[in-house]
Amino acid sequence: MGETFRKGDEVEWSSHGSTTHGKVEEKITSDTEAAGRKVKASKDDPQYRVRSAKSGRDAVHKPSALRRHQDDD
């Protein structure tokens, strides 16, 4: 299983060949609909709803697809 994140954590992920960053909005631990699609998740295999800082759109990713965002400052 991948890293664990909390609501508000700054994360980044690959999207269409580039890296996008945003915040974790929620941890999903049961089958549901989020970000316009069906999400299969469980306590043992969670997914995370994240909001892009650039577009403001929601996406859902497995923990293995996310990493903590590193500021360039």
N, C-alpha and C positions, 0 to 999 in steps of 0.2 A: 504494500500500500504506500502511497505517496505521503508527502508532508501534510500536516494538519494546519488549516488556516482558520481564522476567526473573522467575524463580520468587521469590516473596516480595515482589514489588512491590505496593504498595497502589494499588488501582484502584477506579473507580466506573463504573456503567453504569445505563442506564434500564431499569426493570423494572415493567411494569404501571402506568405513569403516575407512578412515583416513582423516586427515585435510590437505588440500593443500592451498598454498597461492600464490599470484601473483598480477598483476596490472590490473586495469580496462583499456581496450583499447578503448572502445566506448560504448555509450548508444544507444540502438536500439529502435526506436519509430515507426517503421512500419514493415509490413511483409517483410521478406527478407531471404536470405540464408547466414548463418555464421557458422563457425566451422564445416562445412560439413553436416549441416542439415537445414531444413526449420525452421524458427523462426517466431512465431506469436507474434507480439508486436504492441503497440500503444502508443500514448502520455500518456494515462491514465493507461496503463499496460505495461510499458517498460521492456526490458531485457538488460543485460549487457554482452558484449563480454570481457572476461578476459583471460589473458595469464599466464599460470603456470610458476612460477619461477624455478621449478624443471625440468619440461619436455620441456618447451618452447611451449607447445601446447595451442591452443585456445579452449575455452569452452564458452557456453552461459548459463547464469543463471538469474533467476528472482531475484529481490532485496531481497526478503525474504530468499533466500538461501545464501546470502552473509553477511559477517560482517567485520567490520574494523579489519585489521591485528594488533595483539599486538606483538611487539618485545619482545624477551625473555631476552634482555639485562638488 
